Amino acid sequence: MKYATKKSAKEVIEKEKERKMTAYFDGELSMAQMHYLLRNRMQFGEAETNVILASMVLAGAKFKI
């Protein structure tokens, strides 16, 4: 995994967008579903969940509202 720099992180995101192997970029997953997953299944705190979701949106994720 190459996430140590912003440049390499952006490259990974763009590569995965092109491969279309994740639901994060196709708008099929709702923000509520992702919030539930992070909070309840993965046990992240509220602040961490909010930062992760905001970061995903900045990276180009499309969620149903």
C-alpha positions as CSV (number, residue, x, y, z in Angstrom):
1,M,0.0,0.0,0.0
2,K,1.3,3.4,-1.0
3,Y,-0.5,6.0,1.2
4,A,2.5,7.7,2.8
5,T,2.3,10.8,0.7
6,K,-0.7,12.9,-0.7
7,K,0.6,12.2,-4.2
8,S,0.7,8.5,-3.9
9,A,-2.7,8.5,-2.1
10,K,-4.2,10.4,-5.0
11,E,-2.7,7.9,-7.4
12,V,-4.3,5.0,-5.6
13,I,-7.7,6.8,-5.5
14,E,-7.6,7.6,-9.2
15,K,-6.5,4.0,-10.1
16,E,-9.4,2.5,-8.1
17,K,-11.9,4.9,-9.6
18,E,-10.9,3.8,-13.0
19,R,-11.1,0.1,-12.1
20,K,-14.7,0.7,-10.9
21,M,-14.3,-2.1,-8.3
22,T,-15.8,-0.2,-5.4
23,A,-19.2,1.1,-4.6
24,Y,-17.8,4.3,-3.2
25,F,-17.8,6.1,-6.6
26,D,-21.1,4.8,-8.2
27,G,-23.6,6.4,-5.8
28,E,-25.2,3.1,-4.9
29,L,-24.2,3.3,-1.2
30,S,-26.0,5.7,1.1
31,M,-24.2,8.0,3.5
32,A,-26.4,6.5,6.3
33,Q,-25.2,2.9,5.3
34,M,-21.6,4.0,5.4
35,H,-22.1,5.8,8.6
36,Y,-23.6,2.7,10.2
37,L,-20.8,0.5,8.9
38,L,-18.1,2.8,10.3
39,R,-19.8,3.4,13.7
40,N,-21.4,0.0,14.5
41,R,-19.6,-2.6,12.5
42,M,-16.1,-1.1,12.6
43,Q,-16.4,0.6,16.0
44,F,-15.1,4.0,14.9
45,G,-16.0,7.0,17.1
46,E,-18.3,9.7,15.9
47,A,-15.4,12.1,15.1
48,E,-13.4,9.5,13.3
49,T,-16.5,8.5,11.3
50,N,-17.2,12.1,10.3
51,V,-13.5,12.7,9.2
52,I,-13.5,9.4,7.2
53,L,-16.8,10.3,5.4
54,A,-15.7,13.8,4.7
55,S,-12.3,12.6,3.4
56,M,-14.1,10.1,1.1
57,V,-16.3,12.8,-0.3
58,L,-13.3,15.0,-0.9
59,A,-11.7,12.0,-2.7
60,G,-14.7,11.8,-5.0
61,A,-17.0,9.3,-3.3
62,K,-20.6,9.6,-4.2
63,F,-23.2,8.6,-1.6
64,K,-27.0,8.6,-1.7
65,I,-28.2,11.2,0.8
